[in-house]
Amino acid sequence: MSVEPCSHLRETSRGVSFSGAGLSAPSGVATFRDKMEGHWAKHDPMQLASPQGFARDPQLVMDWYAMRRLQMGQSSPNDGHRSLAARSNWVHITQNTDDLLERAGATDVLHLHGHINRDRCHGRCGWSEAIDLTDPPPLRSCPACGEYKVRPDVVWFGEMLPDDVWSRAVAAIEQADTLIVVGTSALVQPAASLIGLANRRGAAIHIVNTEPGAADDLAHHLHVGSAHEVLPQLLSEGLGG
Ligand code: BJW
């Protein structure tokens, strides 16, 4: 597979990336909606990633997060993360809760769905802490308020995205002249609506994915292939900012 670097990608300083689980898949992190290996092929998303599911069976939810945390603790950034991170003046909007973009050197990363390497009080008393992905904590009560359980600092179905992160993501999209959408099914709202916003604002939209996706009609350029192979070629590492 060969991908021609586009001249506007070499030149732009108003580039934005928007990523999903497929960006981290070549690092060994499972996606959600892969028909065979995705989390939702094996588990009910509303049981594992909703406040109602956590209320029903918090142990089950924390066991699933412990499994994912251990998986992420063993993973490293791939060439897709590195080629995005090399665009030091781009804004990187991600739905991923891992820190692989940061570990690849990216500085301006907006995590729409939170951080799996943090815990917080489910009751939002204000307590939160960084956790060690290689030694995930068990189910516990909040050490500050004692009233609620501790949970991963991520966004579940039916929960609002963090206001400040969402506002910054919208602002970045409104300024962007180029958007690279990589490794997302574009099925989850409101995150996926950013692609439509970029399209309406006139940004050039590139989609990088191994499979067709819900936002393909909005793309000006479709690049079929794995993120860790396509992105380095598309962005021609070392060229431009
Ligand atoms: C590769 C590859 C390789 C593979 N290279 N590519 C409007 C209409 C209908 C519903 C809603 C709506 N607005 C809101 C909703 C409800 C809901 C929603 O969107 N549901 C839809 C599924 C129908 N949204 C919400 O609830 C959101 N909150 C919200 O809207 O608040 C307002 C509100 C409040 C109260 C009531 C109602 C609304 C919150 C969404 C939270 C999502 N949380 C999760 C899990 C938690 C995080 C964690 O634990 O990690 O976030 S779900 C999961 O999906 C995760 C992801 O970030 C997210 C997106 O998935 P992603 O990244 O796209 O992964 P996949 O697996 O879907 O796709 C992988 C892609 O990669 C595929 O395309 C592959 O082909 C590709 N790929 N290998 C390149 N090597």
Boltz pocket constraint, residues with backbone or C-beta under 6 A from the ligand:
constraints:
  - pocket:
      binder: B
      contacts: [[A, 19], [A, 20], [A, 21], [A, 22], [A, 23], [A, 25], [A, 26], [A, 31], [A, 32], [A, 33], [A, 34], [A, 38], [A, 49], [A, 95], [A, 96], [A, 97], [A, 113], [A, 116], [A, 154], [A, 155], [A, 156], [A, 157], [A, 158], [A, 159], [A, 160], [A, 161], [A, 182], [A, 183], [A, 184], [A, 185], [A, 186], [A, 187], [A, 188], [A, 189], [A, 190], [A, 208], [A, 209], [A, 210], [A, 211], [A, 212], [A, 213], [A, 225], [A, 226], [A, 227], [A, 228]]
      max_distance: 6.0
